[in-house]
Amino acid sequence: MLVRHLPARLVSMLSRYLAVILAALLVFYVVREPVNIAVSHLHGHRDAAAAAGDGGGSAASNNVKAGPKVLSFAGPESQTPMADEIPPYNKVYKPEPEKFEAIQDPFPWLTHNSKMPPVLDNNLPPEPHVPEPTPLFIGFTRNWPMLLQCVSSYIAAGWPPADIYIVENTGTFQSNKDEELTLQNPFFMNHTQLNILGVHILQTPALLGFSQLQNYYLHTALQRGWPHFFWSHQDVLVFSDEEVRKKDRDHDHDHDPYATLYERAVGLMRYLGSEDKPPWATHFFAYDHLTLVNRDAYIDVGAWDTHIPFYASDCDMYLRLHWAGYWQPQSEAGLIFDVSAPLDDVGALFRFPGTHATFSGGQTGLDPAHAMYEAELERERDLSAWVDREGETFQHLVHIAQRMQDAKWADQGVFRNTWQALQRGGHEEPFYRDPDGFSAGLDAMIEAGRRVFADKWGHRGCDLLDLGIEAEDAWRLQRDWDLSEGPGSEGGSWGKDWMGGGD
């Protein structure tokens, strides 16, 4: 009855919608459901066949629950394999890394006394301080004993502790400052002991490569108004030359019979700044193991190229300074040794009675194959009694440092950087990194940097001056080698230095 009273147009519309709904229900129950049932049976037969094929012993196939079945109308090549069809991944581990003895306290006297060790009267820094700022940057990433040895040697040699700036470049943020890392961790650094020694600590905002770290030094010098600064590697051992009279003919013995490493370095800085000297950028002491930098010269040529993060970065930087007309001389200011091991007790540098200068587990570095081995061994025994009473002598410390340097460069220096990965602990500590993995990452960056250098200058190696290459040639030269021979990081003349030195 209700339909009779509805308008004819509305009745027609309802009829059409009712027909559409009935058609949809027919498709759902008559077409879709039979297809789904058929697909379900198909998967069931395949799963049963797979179970029969592996004897039903696969834990993966027995435990995987089937998800909802979805019919796909794409071609067979686009089908995603089921989870139980993917073979299990077989993880193959590398051999266990070499184990080293646990790192021992490198400076027991400092640990037990918690005060500044006494410096020899002859090596005390000038008081009052010289008029010029003389900051010394020492960058640190790994191996605390090596850093502590380096810093202690500079202090014992007379560098003012307040002028030494340790740049913590560990990438562990506040972990060392908050004492969350331990001695066996490669990135451990003892803030407390550095504060006792009176040096400053700067922290990089993140882990930096070598070129980035050098630019950080420049940035800090700009921020603090330092026109010049010194920087040093952490794997050096330095001394003021207490026998300078015997071999330094340029020293003014009449007015200053003895000058420390620091006083001679300051004298060189003043000499370079005199009016009759050409514009200078760098002064090398034992190449760049200790380096004096003229900040504005580096800024003038664009600073360090951070696309060359490690090796070859020095070639690129010093060559660009050379091409820009800056003088880069070198001379001695003291004794500087390139070493790969710390003394067993850094206190030997301060001549504490009973503290002997040995390294690598009580050794003095004597070579049993040397013709004078027995005589040297007897001399060491005779000296031992003296050290127990009076402390180490300058001459013996220098001999030990020379043996440490010789040990580093034995076998053409193939093992010279092993000191960087001697610590293997810290697994549960913040920012833990596998030592071998960290080294592998650095090696990859070193290789990439050399490739960049080779592409930048069209040559594999630092001997660009010998080839007549100039600053304006950057990124303009074709490669002078065939890429089929190898990438830019391999072959060529990488054994030559930028000043034209040989292999």
Kinemage of the C-alpha trace (Angstrom):
@kinemage 1
@onewidth
@group {chain A} dominant
@subgroup {mainchain}
@vectorlist {calphas} color= white
{ca met a 1} P 0.000 0.000 0.000
{ca leu a 2} L 2.894 2.298 0.833
{ca val a 3} L 4.331 1.849 -2.656
{ca arg a 4} L 1.115 3.050 -4.254
{ca his a 5} L 1.368 6.391 -2.518
{ca leu a 6} L 5.017 6.976 -3.483
{ca pro a 7} L 5.800 9.080 -6.526
{ca ala a 8} L 6.493 7.064 -9.655
{ca arg a 9} L 10.021 8.589 -9.983
{ca leu a 10} L 11.023 7.418 -6.497
{ca val a 11} L 9.672 3.923 -7.125
{ca ser a 12} L 11.761 3.674 -10.277
{ca met a 13} L 14.940 4.736 -8.370
{ca leu a 14} L 14.400 2.196 -5.568
{ca ser a 15} L 13.899 -0.564 -8.096
{ca arg a 16} L 17.247 0.196 -9.769
{ca tyr a 17} L 19.188 0.240 -6.445
{ca leu a 18} L 17.546 -3.018 -5.322
{ca ala a 19} L 18.623 -4.679 -8.563
{ca val a 20} L 22.249 -3.550 -8.028
{ca ile a 21} L 22.331 -4.914 -4.445
{ca leu a 22} L 20.919 -8.283 -5.527
{ca ala a 23} L 23.562 -8.504 -8.311
{ca ala a 24} L 26.406 -7.816 -5.805
{ca leu a 25} L 25.175 -10.542 -3.454
{ca leu a 26} L 24.978 -12.974 -6.355
{ca val a 27} L 28.635 -12.231 -7.348
{ca phe a 28} L 29.858 -12.642 -3.740
{ca tyr a 29} L 28.254 -16.016 -3.024
{ca val a 30} L 28.303 -17.572 -6.479
{ca val a 31} L 31.695 -16.412 -7.855
{ca arg a 32} L 34.156 -15.201 -5.090
{ca glu a 33} L 33.668 -17.866 -2.371
{ca pro a 34} L 34.176 -20.916 -4.660
{ca val a 35} L 37.381 -19.318 -6.000
{ca asn a 36} L 38.752 -18.721 -2.463
{ca ile a 37} L 37.955 -22.316 -1.484
{ca ala a 38} L 39.776 -23.597 -4.540
{ca val a 39} L 42.846 -21.459 -3.798
{ca ser a 40} L 42.860 -22.600 -0.174
{ca his a 41} L 42.854 -26.237 -1.271
{ca leu a 42} L 45.692 -25.492 -3.697
{ca his a 43} L 47.909 -24.044 -0.916
{ca gly a 44} L 47.020 -26.917 1.355
{ca his a 45} L 48.205 -29.492 -1.182
{ca arg a 46} L 51.472 -27.540 -1.763
{ca asp a 47} L 52.229 -27.273 1.986
{ca ala a 48} L 51.593 -30.970 2.444
{ca ala a 49} L 53.947 -31.763 -0.444
{ca ala a 50} L 56.661 -29.528 1.086
{ca ala a 51} L 56.256 -31.224 4.470
{ca ala a 52} L 56.532 -34.623 2.846
{ca gly a 53} L 59.658 -33.498 0.939
{ca asp a 54} L 61.679 -32.622 4.071
{ca gly a 55} L 60.216 -35.342 6.247
{ca gly a 56} L 58.211 -32.798 8.217
{ca gly a 57} L 61.390 -31.921 10.211
{ca ser a 58} L 61.619 -28.237 9.280
{ca ala a 59} L 60.952 -26.158 12.370
{ca ala a 60} L 60.221 -23.179 10.175
{ca ser a 61} L 57.554 -24.982 8.073
{ca asn a 62} L 55.965 -26.651 11.107
{ca asn a 63} L 55.710 -23.483 13.149
{ca val a 64} L 54.678 -20.955 10.513
{ca lys a 65} L 50.961 -20.266 10.680
{ca ala a 66} L 49.223 -19.643 7.377
{ca gly a 67} L 47.970 -16.126 6.888
{ca pro a 68} L 44.886 -15.123 4.967
{ca lys a 69} L 44.919 -16.282 1.376
{ca val a 70} L 44.720 -13.544 -1.212
{ca leu a 71} L 44.153 -14.299 -4.892
{ca ser a 72} L 46.545 -12.440 -7.197
{ca phe a 73} L 45.924 -12.029 -10.915
{ca ala a 74} L 49.550 -10.947 -11.677
{ca gly a 75} L 51.944 -13.108 -13.675
{ca pro a 76} L 53.984 -15.881 -11.990
{ca glu a 77} L 57.231 -13.876 -12.102
{ca ser a 78} L 55.757 -11.242 -9.765
{ca gln a 79} L 54.664 -13.684 -7.079
{ca thr a 80} L 56.341 -13.157 -3.649
{ca pro a 81} L 57.709 -16.474 -2.321
{ca met a 82} L 56.192 -17.723 0.857
{ca ala a 83} L 58.248 -17.434 4.058
{ca asp a 84} L 58.780 -21.187 4.242
{ca glu a 85} L 60.265 -21.187 0.715
{ca ile a 86} L 63.211 -18.873 1.650
{ca pro a 87} L 66.283 -20.927 2.615
{ca pro a 88} L 67.647 -20.130 6.089
{ca tyr a 89} L 70.568 -17.633 6.133
{ca asn a 90} L 73.804 -19.313 7.193
{ca lys a 91} L 75.853 -16.837 9.275
{ca val a 92} L 79.577 -17.546 8.898
{ca tyr a 93} L 81.713 -15.813 11.511
{ca lys a 94} L 85.268 -14.559 11.114
{ca pro a 95} L 88.024 -16.092 13.245
{ca glu a 96} L 88.273 -14.704 16.766
{ca pro a 97} L 90.430 -11.533 16.814
{ca glu a 98} L 93.897 -11.612 18.307
{ca lys a 99} L 93.861 -11.106 22.054
{ca phe a 100} L 96.235 -8.734 23.787
{ca glu a 101} L 97.180 -8.407 27.414
{ca ala a 102} L 95.046 -6.034 29.450
{ca ile a 103} L 96.242 -2.433 29.524
{ca gln a 104} L 97.898 -1.538 32.821
{ca asp a 105} L 97.896 1.803 34.607
{ca pro a 106} L 100.453 3.788 32.578
{ca phe a 107} L 101.315 6.279 35.358
{ca pro a 108} L 100.900 4.723 38.839
{ca trp a 109} L 102.541 7.695 40.603
{ca leu a 110} L 99.891 10.061 39.232
{ca thr a 111} L 97.102 7.662 40.172
{ca his a 112} L 98.287 7.314 43.773
{ca asn a 113} L 99.339 10.934 44.416
{ca ser a 114} L 96.720 12.886 42.428
{ca lys a 115} L 98.985 15.905 42.061
{ca met a 116} L 101.210 17.489 39.443
{ca pro a 117} L 104.522 15.614 39.113
{ca pro a 118} L 107.630 17.756 39.690
{ca val a 119} L 109.453 19.073 36.624
{ca leu a 120} L 113.218 19.507 36.571
{ca asp a 121} L 114.252 23.054 37.447
{ca asn a 122} L 115.990 23.523 34.080
{ca asn a 123} L 112.776 22.600 32.261
{ca leu a 124} L 110.294 24.755 34.151
{ca pro a 125} L 108.281 26.972 31.774
{ca pro a 126} L 108.953 30.732 31.764
{ca glu a 127} L 107.387 32.693 34.613
{ca pro a 128} L 105.726 35.015 33.825
{ca his a 129} L 104.345 33.564 30.597
{ca val a 130} L 105.780 34.811 27.309
{ca pro a 131} L 103.753 37.687 25.789
{ca glu a 132} L 102.497 35.596 22.858
{ca pro a 133} L 99.788 32.936 23.078
{ca thr a 134} L 101.390 29.545 22.460
{ca pro a 135} L 98.592 26.942 22.409
{ca leu a 136} L 99.519 23.354 21.576
{ca phe a 137} L 96.743 21.092 20.222
{ca ile a 138} L 97.053 17.322 20.690
{ca gly a 139} L 94.250 15.316 19.112
{ca phe a 140} L 93.081 12.071 20.696
{ca thr a 141} L 90.902 9.224 19.436
{ca arg a 142} L 92.319 5.934 20.763
{ca asn a 143} L 94.857 4.538 23.261
{ca trp a 144} L 94.986 6.491 26.518
{ca pro a 145} L 98.506 5.337 27.567
{ca met a 146} L 99.952 6.794 24.356
{ca leu a 147} L 98.213 10.124 24.930
{ca leu a 148} L 99.289 10.301 28.576
{ca gln a 149} L 102.885 9.581 27.567
{ca cys a 150} L 102.816 12.312 24.916
{ca val a 151} L 101.304 14.929 27.219
{ca ser a 152} L 103.645 14.023 30.092
{ca ser a 153} L 106.688 14.272 27.838
{ca tyr a 154} L 105.724 17.798 26.734
{ca ile a 155} L 105.217 18.849 30.368
{ca ala a 156} L 108.486 17.246 31.483
{ca ala a 157} L 110.250 18.992 28.583
{ca gly a 158} L 108.998 22.395 29.755
{ca trp a 159} L 105.839 23.163 27.761
{ca pro a 160} L 103.432 25.111 30.006
{ca pro a 161} L 100.560 22.741 30.901
{ca ala a 162} L 98.072 25.619 30.694
{ca asp a 163} L 98.997 25.992 26.998
{ca ile a 164} L 98.269 22.347 26.127
{ca tyr a 165} L 94.814 21.624 24.668
{ca ile a 166} L 93.785 17.979 24.424
{ca val a 167} L 91.137 17.648 21.724
{ca glu a 168} L 89.000 14.632 22.566
{ca asn a 169} L 87.906 13.287 19.200
{ca thr a 170} L 86.475 9.951 20.329
{ca gly a 171} L 82.885 10.369 19.173
{ca thr a 172} L 81.682 9.196 22.605
{ca phe a 173} L 80.191 12.572 23.567
{ca gln a 174} L 80.202 12.986 27.395
{ca ser a 175} L 81.021 9.363 28.206
{ca asn a 176} L 84.615 10.025 29.282
{ca lys a 177} L 83.759 13.172 31.169
{ca asp a 178} L 81.022 11.268 33.010
{ca glu a 179} L 83.455 8.368 33.712
{ca glu a 180} L 81.337 5.818 31.826
{ca leu a 181} L 84.260 4.249 29.942
{ca thr a 182} L 87.002 2.067 31.416
{ca leu a 183} L 90.717 1.638 30.759
{ca gln a 184} L 90.311 -1.329 28.411
{ca asn a 185} L 88.015 0.660 26.120
{ca pro a 186} L 90.009 1.981 23.105
{ca phe a 187} L 88.311 5.387 23.433
{ca phe a 188} L 88.856 5.793 27.183
{ca met a 189} L 90.376 9.108 28.248
{ca asn a 190} L 90.937 10.085 31.884
{ca his a 191} L 89.621 13.632 32.316
{ca thr a 192} L 90.509 13.634 36.007
{ca gln a 193} L 94.206 12.959 35.426
{ca leu a 194} L 94.423 15.492 32.610
{ca asn a 195} L 92.904 18.084 34.923
{ca ile a 196} L 95.494 17.196 37.589
{ca leu a 197} L 98.227 17.777 34.994
{ca gly a 198} L 96.764 21.228 34.382
{ca val a 199} L 95.960 20.856 30.664
{ca his a 200} L 92.754 21.890 28.899
{ca ile a 201} L 90.266 19.506 27.299
{ca leu a 202} L 88.219 20.388 24.227
{ca gln a 203} L 85.613 17.996 22.849
{ca thr a 204} L 84.694 17.749 19.191
{ca pro a 205} L 80.931 17.672 18.503
{ca ala a 206} L 81.295 14.323 16.693
{ca leu a 207} L 84.019 11.962 15.505
{ca leu a 208} L 86.108 13.904 12.962
{ca gly a 209} L 88.534 12.778 10.291
{ca phe a 210} L 92.070 14.186 10.246
{ca ser a 211} L 91.286 17.064 7.855
{ca gln a 212} L 88.149 17.955 9.788
{ca leu a 213} L 90.165 17.938 13.018
{ca gln a 214} L 92.726 20.312 11.494
{ca asn a 215} L 89.929 22.654 10.450
{ca tyr a 216} L 88.604 22.432 14.009
{ca tyr a 217} L 92.007 23.697 15.209
{ca leu a 218} L 91.756 26.603 12.763
{ca his a 219} L 88.202 27.323 13.871
{ca thr a 220} L 89.211 27.333 17.541
{ca ala a 221} L 92.155 29.646 16.810
{ca leu a 222} L 89.813 32.051 15.010
{ca gln a 223} L 87.287 31.978 17.849
{ca arg a 224} L 89.959 32.639 20.485
{ca gly a 225} L 92.009 35.164 18.568
{ca trp a 226} L 95.171 33.054 18.270
{ca pro a 227} L 97.154 34.083 15.146
{ca his a 228} L 99.503 31.099 15.570
{ca phe a 229} L 99.287 27.711 17.224
{ca phe a 230} L 101.209 24.456 17.531
{ca trp a 231} L 99.829 20.959 17.053
{ca ser a 232} L 101.262 17.506 17.686
{ca his a 233} L 100.470 13.872 17.080
{ca gln a 234} L 99.707 11.784 20.167
{ca asp a 235} L 102.153 9.030 19.188
{ca val a 236} L 105.277 11.108 19.814
{ca leu a 237} L 107.703 11.257 22.704
{ca val a 238} L 109.562 14.568 23.123
{ca phe a 239} L 112.502 15.861 25.144
{ca ser a 240} L 114.263 19.146 25.613
{ca asp a 241} L 117.797 18.586 24.392
{ca glu a 242} L 119.841 18.727 27.570
{ca glu a 243} L 123.018 18.317 25.523
{ca val a 244} L 122.207 21.121 23.108
{ca arg a 245} L 125.648 22.709 23.572
{ca lys a 246} L 127.269 19.762 21.843
{ca lys a 247} L 125.418 19.909 18.543
{ca asp a 248} L 123.286 23.037 18.083
{ca arg a 249} L 125.602 25.547 16.447
{ca asp a 250} L 122.830 28.103 15.929
{ca his a 251} L 121.999 28.399 19.613
{ca asp a 252} L 123.132 31.532 21.444
{ca his a 253} L 125.125 29.892 24.206
{ca asp a 254} L 126.487 33.188 25.516
{ca his a 255} L 123.091 34.593 26.452
{ca asp a 256} L 121.147 31.351 26.952
{ca pro a 257} L 123.314 28.329 27.694
{ca tyr a 258} L 120.305 26.021 27.733
{ca ala a 259} L 116.864 26.380 26.185
{ca thr a 260} L 113.949 23.963 26.473
{ca leu a 261} L 111.970 22.609 23.550
{ca tyr a 262} L 109.287 25.175 24.366
{ca glu a 263} L 111.672 28.137 24.520
{ca arg a 264} L 113.276 27.187 21.221
{ca ala a 265} L 109.852 26.749 19.565
{ca val a 266} L 108.802 30.200 20.761
{ca gly a 267} L 112.086 31.608 19.460
{ca leu a 268} L 111.360 30.117 16.025
{ca met a 269} L 107.895 31.669 16.050
{ca arg a 270} L 109.375 35.106 16.760
{ca tyr a 271} L 112.026 34.605 14.104
{ca leu a 272} L 109.412 33.821 11.460
{ca gly a 273} L 107.431 36.897 12.404
{ca ser a 274} L 110.300 39.334 11.931
{ca glu a 275} L 109.915 41.916 9.173
{ca asp a 276} L 112.627 40.607 6.868
{ca lys a 277} L 111.107 37.130 6.579
{ca pro a 278} L 108.863 36.065 3.684
{ca pro a 279} L 105.199 35.174 4.317
{ca trp a 280} L 105.115 31.786 6.005
{ca ala a 281} L 102.446 29.179 6.682
{ca thr a 282} L 104.031 26.243 8.513
{ca his a 283} L 107.162 25.461 10.469
{ca phe a 284} L 107.933 21.766 10.801
{ca phe a 285} L 109.781 20.184 13.704
{ca ala a 286} L 110.569 16.592 12.666
{ca tyr a 287} L 108.112 17.040 9.786
{ca asp a 288} L 104.637 17.572 11.291
{ca his a 289} L 105.113 15.510 14.450
{ca leu a 290} L 105.263 18.974 16.016
{ca thr a 291} L 104.041 21.795 13.799
{ca leu a 292} L 103.746 25.563 14.097
{ca val a 293} L 100.845 27.020 12.081
{ca asn a 294} L 100.205 30.525 10.787
{ca arg a 295} L 96.403 30.502 10.985
{ca asp a 296} L 95.641 33.146 8.337
{ca ala a 297} L 97.811 31.506 5.682
{ca tyr a 298} L 95.751 28.325 5.950
{ca ile a 299} L 92.494 30.270 5.811
{ca asp a 300} L 93.773 32.156 2.775
{ca val a 301} L 94.119 29.014 0.648
{ca gly a 302} L 90.843 27.428 1.727
{ca ala a 303} L 91.936 25.349 4.726
{ca trp a 304} L 92.079 21.544 4.672
{ca asp a 305} L 90.185 19.604 1.990
{ca thr a 306} L 87.759 17.431 3.965
{ca his a 307} L 87.105 15.254 0.914
{ca ile a 308} L 90.586 13.866 1.600
{ca pro a 309} L 89.980 12.823 5.204
{ca phe a 310} L 93.277 11.119 6.139
{ca tyr a 311} L 96.412 10.145 4.209
{ca ala a 312} L 97.332 12.494 1.332
{ca ser a 313} L 95.492 15.337 3.073
{ca asp a 314} L 98.843 16.754 4.210
{ca cys a 315} L 100.221 16.576 0.660
{ca asp a 316} L 97.217 18.483 -0.648
{ca met a 317} L 97.361 21.139 2.094
{ca tyr a 318} L 101.093 21.805 2.064
{ca leu a 319} L 101.246 21.830 -1.737
{ca arg a 320} L 98.489 24.433 -1.966
{ca leu a 321} L 100.326 26.576 0.591
{ca his a 322} L 103.537 26.188 -1.425
{ca trp a 323} L 101.838 27.176 -4.680
{ca ala a 324} L 100.352 30.224 -2.939
{ca gly a 325} L 103.874 31.421 -2.164
{ca tyr a 326} L 104.044 30.609 1.547
{ca trp a 327} L 107.348 29.616 3.118
{ca gln a 328} L 107.331 26.322 5.045
{ca pro a 329} L 110.734 25.782 6.662
{ca gln a 330} L 111.753 23.154 9.177
{ca ser a 331} L 114.325 22.937 11.949
{ca glu a 332} L 114.898 21.362 15.351
{ca ala a 333} L 113.620 22.618 18.687
{ca gly a 334} L 114.316 19.494 20.709
{ca leu a 335} L 114.228 15.727 20.357
{ca ile a 336} L 111.022 14.275 18.897
{ca phe a 337} L 110.513 10.537 18.465
{ca asp a 338} L 107.755 8.764 16.520
{ca val a 339} L 106.789 5.757 18.672
{ca ser a 340} L 104.140 3.025 18.740
{ca ala a 341} L 104.251 1.939 22.383
{ca pro a 342} L 104.065 3.699 25.740
{ca leu a 343} L 106.632 3.336 28.451
{ca asp a 344} L 105.588 0.756 31.017
{ca asp a 345} L 105.638 3.594 33.556
{ca val a 346} L 105.339 7.156 32.242
{ca gly a 347} L 106.777 8.351 35.578
{ca ala a 348} L 110.242 7.585 34.183
{ca leu a 349} L 109.996 10.851 32.232
{ca phe a 350} L 109.984 12.757 35.530
{ca arg a 351} L 113.063 10.868 36.796
{ca phe a 352} L 111.393 9.280 39.850
{ca pro a 353} L 113.919 7.063 41.668
{ca gly a 354} L 113.172 3.398 41.028
{ca thr a 355} L 111.048 4.087 37.954
{ca his a 356} L 112.810 2.449 35.008
{ca ala a 357} L 112.335 3.319 31.332
{ca thr a 358} L 111.115 0.088 29.730
{ca phe a 359} L 108.413 -0.641 27.173
{ca ser a 360} L 106.355 -3.548 25.824
{ca gly a 361} L 106.382 -5.460 29.072
{ca gly a 362} L 109.720 -4.653 30.699
{ca gln a 363} L 111.885 -4.646 27.572
{ca thr a 364} L 114.549 -2.079 26.771
{ca gly a 365} L 114.496 -2.709 23.040
{ca leu a 366} L 117.932 -4.321 22.804
{ca asp a 367} L 118.406 -6.533 19.758
{ca pro a 368} L 119.960 -9.922 20.642
{ca ala a 369} L 121.271 -10.151 17.077
{ca his a 370} L 123.254 -6.931 17.432
{ca ala a 371} L 127.019 -7.348 17.692
{ca met a 372} L 127.169 -5.231 20.844
{ca tyr a 373} L 124.197 -6.889 22.527
{ca glu a 374} L 126.116 -8.364 25.475
{ca ala a 375} L 127.941 -5.090 26.151
{ca glu a 376} L 124.683 -3.123 25.971
{ca leu a 377} L 122.978 -5.608 28.264
{ca glu a 378} L 125.758 -5.234 30.846
{ca arg a 379} L 125.475 -1.451 30.609
{ca glu a 380} L 121.740 -1.692 31.282
{ca arg a 381} L 122.404 -3.785 34.392
{ca asp a 382} L 124.936 -1.303 35.719
{ca leu a 383} L 122.557 1.592 35.096
{ca ser a 384} L 119.695 -0.157 36.896
{ca ala a 385} L 121.232 0.404 40.322
{ca trp a 386} L 121.672 4.109 39.547
{ca val a 387} L 118.030 4.444 38.468
{ca asp a 388} L 116.890 2.825 41.708
{ca arg a 389} L 118.714 5.531 43.668
{ca glu a 390} L 118.551 8.633 41.453
{ca gly a 391} L 116.043 8.047 38.673
{ca glu a 392} L 116.550 7.784 34.927
{ca thr a 393} L 119.286 9.707 33.141
{ca phe a 394} L 118.594 11.908 30.143
{ca gln a 395} L 120.923 9.849 27.969
{ca his a 396} L 119.196 6.578 28.810
{ca leu a 397} L 115.728 8.012 28.214
{ca val a 398} L 116.845 9.168 24.769
{ca his a 399} L 118.332 5.743 23.992
{ca ile a 400} L 115.074 4.041 24.985
{ca ala a 401} L 113.030 6.489 22.890
{ca gln a 402} L 115.263 5.800 19.896
{ca arg a 403} L 114.761 2.054 20.342
{ca met a 404} L 111.003 2.609 20.564
{ca gln a 405} L 111.094 4.529 17.287
{ca asp a 406} L 113.248 1.850 15.644
{ca ala a 407} L 110.763 -0.805 16.796
{ca lys a 408} L 107.894 1.144 15.229
{ca trp a 409} L 109.583 1.348 11.859
{ca ala a 410} L 111.017 -2.167 11.783
{ca asp a 411} L 110.046 -4.171 8.683
{ca gln a 412} L 109.490 -0.895 6.806
{ca gly a 413} L 106.868 0.194 9.321
{ca val a 414} L 104.277 -2.357 8.257
{ca phe a 415} L 103.116 -2.722 11.879
{ca arg a 416} L 103.572 0.927 12.900
{ca asn a 417} L 99.875 1.550 13.626
{ca thr a 418} L 99.068 -1.610 15.580
{ca trp a 419} L 99.059 0.455 18.788
{ca gln a 420} L 95.703 1.910 17.740
{ca ala a 421} L 93.826 -1.375 18.252
{ca leu a 422} L 95.522 -2.883 21.320
{ca gln a 423} L 92.558 -2.256 23.634
{ca arg a 424} L 89.699 -4.725 23.220
{ca gly a 425} L 87.336 -3.980 26.091
{ca gly a 426} L 84.293 -1.838 26.741
{ca his a 427} L 81.671 -4.137 25.209
{ca glu a 428} L 78.864 -3.021 27.513
{ca glu a 429} L 79.864 0.648 27.612
{ca pro a 430} L 78.339 3.587 25.694
{ca phe a 431} L 79.233 3.976 22.015
{ca tyr a 432} L 81.063 0.640 21.871
{ca arg a 433} L 82.771 -0.001 18.540
{ca asp a 434} L 84.483 -3.185 17.484
{ca pro a 435} L 88.223 -2.278 17.214
{ca asp a 436} L 88.757 -4.206 13.982
{ca gly a 437} L 85.544 -2.826 12.511
{ca phe a 438} L 86.572 0.715 13.431
{ca ser a 439} L 89.952 0.191 11.755
{ca ala a 440} L 88.273 -1.268 8.672
{ca gly a 441} L 86.094 1.823 8.391
{ca leu a 442} L 89.136 4.093 8.625
{ca asp a 443} L 90.960 2.056 5.985
{ca ala a 444} L 88.027 2.499 3.609
{ca met a 445} L 88.059 6.270 4.186
{ca ile a 446} L 91.835 6.410 3.689
{ca glu a 447} L 91.495 4.602 0.365
{ca ala a 448} L 88.639 6.863 -0.721
{ca gly a 449} L 90.636 9.967 0.197
{ca arg a 450} L 93.594 8.892 -1.903
{ca arg a 451} L 91.238 8.298 -4.834
{ca val a 452} L 89.907 11.844 -4.413
{ca phe a 453} L 93.447 13.246 -4.321
{ca ala a 454} L 94.397 11.278 -7.452
{ca asp a 455} L 91.332 12.487 -9.341
{ca lys a 456} L 91.809 16.055 -8.085
{ca trp a 457} L 95.378 16.295 -9.400
{ca gly a 458} L 95.316 13.626 -12.123
{ca his a 459} L 98.145 11.685 -10.480
{ca arg a 460} L 98.561 8.855 -7.997
{ca gly a 461} L 101.045 10.217 -5.470
{ca cys a 462} L 102.221 13.354 -3.704
{ca asp a 463} L 105.163 14.175 -6.020
{ca leu a 464} L 103.262 16.821 -7.961
{ca leu a 465} L 106.105 19.368 -7.860
{ca asp a 466} L 108.329 16.999 -9.841
{ca leu a 467} L 105.680 16.902 -12.582
{ca gly a 468} L 105.145 20.655 -12.876
{ca ile a 469} L 101.559 20.451 -11.659
{ca glu a 470} L 100.240 23.753 -10.236
{ca ala a 471} L 97.341 24.915 -8.058
{ca glu a 472} L 95.134 25.929 -10.997
{ca asp a 473} L 95.317 22.376 -12.335
{ca ala a 474} L 93.003 21.043 -9.628
{ca trp a 475} L 90.205 18.930 -11.154
{ca arg a 476} L 91.295 19.899 -14.698
{ca leu a 477} L 93.860 17.236 -15.565
{ca gln a 478} L 93.129 13.923 -17.210
{ca arg a 479} L 94.309 10.915 -15.217
{ca asp a 480} L 97.903 10.023 -16.080
{ca trp a 481} L 97.154 6.328 -15.568
{ca asp a 482} L 94.720 3.823 -17.016
{ca leu a 483} L 91.890 2.921 -14.645
{ca ser a 484} L 92.286 -0.676 -15.760
{ca glu a 485} L 95.615 -0.594 -13.869
{ca gly a 486} L 93.779 0.110 -10.631
{ca pro a 487} L 92.030 2.924 -8.771
{ca gly a 488} L 93.752 6.118 -7.703
{ca ser a 489} L 94.520 4.728 -4.263
{ca glu a 490} L 96.770 1.975 -5.644
{ca gly a 491} L 100.058 1.953 -7.498
{ca gly a 492} L 101.626 5.202 -8.621
{ca ser a 493} L 104.146 7.006 -6.415
{ca trp a 494} L 102.435 7.195 -3.040
{ca gly a 495} L 105.787 6.482 -1.398
{ca lys a 496} L 107.102 9.944 -2.308
{ca asp a 497} L 106.389 13.031 -0.240
{ca trp a 498} L 105.157 16.400 -1.456
{ca met a 499} L 108.587 18.035 -1.104
{ca gly a 500} L 110.051 15.680 -3.712
{ca gly a 501} L 111.510 13.083 -1.345
{ca gly a 502} L 112.111 9.515 -2.422
{ca asp a 503} L 110.438 6.286 -1.395
